[in-house]
Amino acid sequence: MFAACDMFEYHPYENRIDGPTGLTQRNLETLADLNLDCNFKFAFISDTHRDYDDTDDAVAHINARDDIDFVLHGGDMTDFGLTQEFAWMRTSLSALRVPWLSIIGNHDYLGHGEYIYAEVFGPLNYAFTVGHVRFEMLNTVALELDYSTPIPDFGFLEREIRYLDSLNTAHPDSITQTIVVMHSRPFDEQFNNNVNWPFERYLKFLPGMTADAPDAHLRSFCLNGHNHRTEALDIFGDGILFHGICNIHKRQYYIITISANDYAIQTVDF
């Protein structure tokens, strides 16, 4: 009787995937086709877990606006990393009328979730550019792998820093701002807290993460989920803000407006 129903899975390590895959690359291509300039607006949601109704409401709320260029998801699409959970969330988020991109969360790692996520979406670390802003989409979930894999991936960050430095040397001010998106921020239990301070040092090499003059303000920042709280923290005491958004069940998301040299964050209730 249950075999004809998609409400059950045979095993938590079941990883047969039906439907669209490689969604990160597909959405990156769609986003690139928009040819956005230095002024754009995006939404940030996170920790949708099993809250499908709340996620559908958030999608509908974002779709009802006419000023959102794309959406970022801060991880924890699933509770148990099950294939069907990813499929259900893929269906919900694919109803967005704008491109959307995601990162992996700690719950997404459970079972074979890491491999399912990689197949359905794509790389666990990647970056893209919109206008003069570089988005660094980082996997920061170290605890689920028992610290056996280098997370955060400093090799990835090193390559990004070198690339951006060479780009700005050849074409000054090509990238003036950086937004670093992660699920778990430093000093969380999921983050590898042995490398909190090296991570902060790497952040400061990214464009816009340090003030250019004594009276300049920071143009860049970090986004995170995981904590199920909406908050802005200067966790290193260096002026770099980590803006955390609550889980979707609390029915909030961020709208982030980017201009040439500044940003504004609005918390939206739905």
C-alpha positions in Angstrom: 0.0 0.0 0.0 2.8 2.4 0.9 4.8 1.6 -2.2 2.5 3.8 -4.3 2.9 6.8 -2.0 5.7 9.3 -1.8 5.2 10.0 1.9 7.6 7.3 3.0 11.2 6.3 2.2 12.6 2.8 2.4 15.8 3.8 4.2 17.5 7.0 5.4 20.3 6.3 3.0 18.0 6.1 0.0 19.4 8.5 -2.6 17.6 7.8 -5.9 16.9 11.3 -7.3 14.1 12.1 -9.6 13.4 15.5 -11.2 15.7 18.4 -11.8 19.3 18.4 -10.6 22.2 20.9 -10.9 19.9 23.7 -9.7 22.7 26.0 -8.5 24.3 26.2 -12.0 20.8 26.6 -13.6 19.9 29.5 -11.3 23.4 31.1 -11.6 22.9 31.2 -15.4 19.4 32.7 -15.0 20.8 35.3 -12.6 23.6 36.2 -15.0 21.1 36.8 -17.7 19.4 39.5 -15.6 22.5 41.7 -16.1 22.0 43.5 -12.8 24.0 46.6 -12.1 25.3 48.1 -8.8 21.8 48.5 -7.4 19.8 45.4 -6.7 17.7 43.8 -4.0 17.5 40.2 -2.8 15.8 38.2 -0.1 17.5 35.9 2.5 15.6 33.0 4.1 16.9 30.0 6.1 16.1 26.9 8.1 13.0 25.9 6.3 13.3 22.3 7.7 9.9 20.6 7.6 8.0 23.9 7.6 6.6 23.5 4.1 3.5 25.6 4.6 5.5 28.5 6.0 8.0 28.1 3.2 5.2 28.2 0.6 3.8 31.3 2.3 7.2 33.0 2.2 7.6 32.2 -1.5 4.1 33.6 -2.2 4.9 36.7 -0.1 8.2 37.3 -2.1 6.5 36.6 -5.4 3.8 39.2 -4.6 6.6 41.8 -4.5 7.9 43.3 -7.7 11.3 44.5 -6.3 13.2 41.3 -5.5 15.9 40.2 -8.0 16.9 36.9 -6.4 16.6 34.8 -3.2 19.3 33.2 -1.1 18.6 30.2 1.2 20.9 29.8 4.3 20.7 26.1 4.6 18.8 23.4 6.6 16.2 22.7 3.9 15.6 19.3 5.5 15.4 17.8 9.0 16.9 14.4 8.3 18.7 14.8 5.0 16.2 12.6 3.2 15.9 12.5 -0.5 12.1 13.2 -0.3 12.7 16.2 2.0 15.0 17.7 -0.6 12.5 17.0 -3.3 9.6 18.6 -1.4 11.7 21.7 -0.6 12.9 21.9 -4.2 9.3 22.0 -5.3 8.4 24.8 -2.8 11.4 26.9 -3.7 11.1 26.4 -7.5 7.8 28.3 -7.3 9.8 31.4 -6.8 9.6 33.7 -9.8 13.2 34.8 -9.5 16.5 32.9 -9.4 17.3 31.3 -6.0 20.5 29.8 -4.6 21.3 27.9 -1.5 24.1 26.6 0.8 24.1 23.4 2.9 23.1 23.2 6.5 23.9 20.7 9.3 20.5 18.9 9.0 21.1 18.6 5.3 24.2 16.5 6.0 22.3 13.7 7.9 22.2 10.3 6.3 23.5 10.7 2.7 22.2 14.3 2.6 25.6 15.7 1.6 25.6 13.7 -1.6 21.9 14.3 -2.3 22.4 18.0 -1.8 25.4 18.0 -4.2 23.4 16.2 -6.8 20.2 18.3 -6.6 21.9 21.6 -6.1 25.7 21.6 -6.7 29.0 22.5 -5.1 29.1 23.0 -1.3 31.4 26.1 -1.8 30.9 28.5 -4.7 31.0 32.2 -5.5 29.3 34.6 -8.0 29.2 38.2 -8.8 26.3 40.7 -9.1 27.3 44.2 -10.1 30.3 45.1 -8.0 29.5 42.6 -5.2 31.1 39.1 -4.8 29.0 36.6 -3.0 31.0 33.9 -1.2 28.7 30.9 -0.5 30.5 28.8 2.1 30.0 25.4 3.7 30.7 26.0 7.4 29.2 22.9 8.9 32.2 21.1 10.4 30.7 19.2 13.3 28.6 16.8 11.1 31.9 15.5 9.6 33.6 15.3 13.0 36.2 17.8 11.7 37.6 15.1 9.3 37.2 17.5 6.3 38.6 21.0 6.1 35.6 23.2 6.8 35.6 26.1 6.2 37.6 25.4 3.1 40.5 27.9 3.3 41.9 26.7 0.0 38.7 27.9 -1.6 38.9 31.2 0.2 42.6 31.6 -0.8 41.7 31.1 -4.4 38.9 33.6 -4.2 41.1 36.2 -2.5 43.8 35.8 -5.2 41.2 35.9 -8.0 39.6 39.1 -6.6 43.0 40.7 -6.0 44.1 40.1 -9.6 40.7 41.2 -10.9 40.8 44.5 -9.0 44.5 45.1 -10.0 43.7 44.7 -13.7 40.4 46.5 -13.5 40.2 48.7 -10.3 37.0 48.6 -8.3 35.6 45.7 -10.3 34.6 44.2 -6.9 34.0 46.7 -4.1 31.8 44.7 -1.7 31.7 41.1 -0.5 28.8 39.3 1.1 29.8 36.0 2.8 26.8 33.6 3.2 27.1 30.6 5.6 24.8 28.4 7.6 26.7 28.3 10.9 28.8 31.3 11.9 32.0 31.4 14.0 31.4 30.5 17.7 28.5 28.3 16.9 28.7 24.6 17.9 28.7 23.5 14.2 31.6 25.8 13.2 35.2 24.6 13.6 35.9 27.0 16.4 39.6 26.1 16.4 39.8 28.4 13.3 37.6 31.3 14.3 40.4 33.8 14.3 42.1 32.6 11.1 38.6 32.8 9.5 38.3 36.4 10.6 41.7 37.2 9.1 40.7 35.7 5.8 37.5 37.7 5.8 39.6 40.9 6.0 41.3 40.2 2.7 37.9 40.2 0.9 36.9 43.5 -0.9 35.1 45.9 1.4 35.6 44.0 4.6 37.9 46.6 6.1 37.4 50.4 6.2 39.5 52.3 3.6 39.8 55.4 5.8 39.2 56.3 9.5 35.8 57.7 8.7 34.8 55.0 6.2 32.2 52.4 7.0 32.3 48.8 6.2 30.5 48.0 3.0 30.6 44.2 3.3 29.0 41.8 5.8 28.1 38.2 6.5 24.7 36.4 6.4 23.9 33.2 8.4 21.1 31.0 9.5 21.2 28.1 12.0 20.5 30.0 15.3 16.8 30.5 14.6 17.2 34.1 15.7 17.1 37.4 13.8 20.1 39.3 15.0 23.1 41.4 13.9 26.3 40.7 15.8 29.8 42.1 15.6 31.2 38.8 16.9 34.9 39.6 16.4 34.6 43.2 17.6 36.1 44.3 14.3 33.1 45.9 12.7 32.2 43.0 10.4 28.6 42.3 11.1 27.0 38.8 11.0 23.3 39.2 10.1 21.4 36.1 11.2 17.9 35.3 10.1 15.5 33.2 12.1 14.0 29.9 10.9 11.1 30.2 8.5 8.6 28.9 11.0 8.9 32.3 12.8 7.7 33.8 9.5 10.5 36.4 8.9 13.0 37.0 6.1 15.4 39.7 5.2 15.2 42.1 2.2 18.7 43.4 1.5 19.2 46.4 -0.7 22.6 47.0 -2.3 23.7 50.3 -3.7 27.1 51.3 -5.1 28.8 51.7 -1.7 26.3 50.8 0.9 23.6 48.3 2.0 20.4 48.2 4.0 18.7 45.3 5.6 15.0 45.1 6.3 13.3 42.4 8.4 10.0 41.4 6.8 7.2 39.6 8.6 4.7 37.6 6.6 
